[in-house]
Amino acid sequence: MRKVIVIVGIVMVFVLAAVFATQAAAQEAKRMSIEELKGMLGNPDLVIVDVRRDGDWASSQVKIKGAVREDPEKVDTWMSKYPKDKTLVFYCA
């Protein structure tokens, strides 16, 4: 029984560490205004990734011209295809 408690404790530590790391990464993400984005449009080093959920994207009347649509639930399958030397803007609202 003691062994199970130790294992559960270790797992909890890793889960909490992952949660805090995710929150820290989210807080570090830079936000930009519409005006800032408009000023960058046309830049060949800019990639706009529309990560709205399927229903939100389909029902929207507004889509950014040239944006690439990606499923936010499958980040691990598409993130590596974008070059690290480009400016990536993730659009979700």
Stockholm file with secondary structure:
# STOCKHOLM 1.0

chainA/1-93         MRKVIVIVGIVMVFVLAAVFATQAAAQEAKRMSIEELKGMLGNPDLVIVDVRRDGDWASSQVKIKGAVREDPEKVDTWMSKYPKDKTLVFYCA
#=GR chainA/1-93 SS CHHHHHHHHHHHHHHHHHHHHHHHHHHHSCCCCHHHHHHHTTCTTEEEEECCCHHHHHHCSCCCTTCEECCGGGHHHHGGGSCTTSEEEEECC
#=GC SS_cons        CHHHHHHHHHHHHHHHHHHHHHHHHHHHSCCCCHHHHHHHTTCTTEEEEECCCHHHHHHCSCCCTTCEECCGGGHHHHGGGSCTTSEEEEECC
//
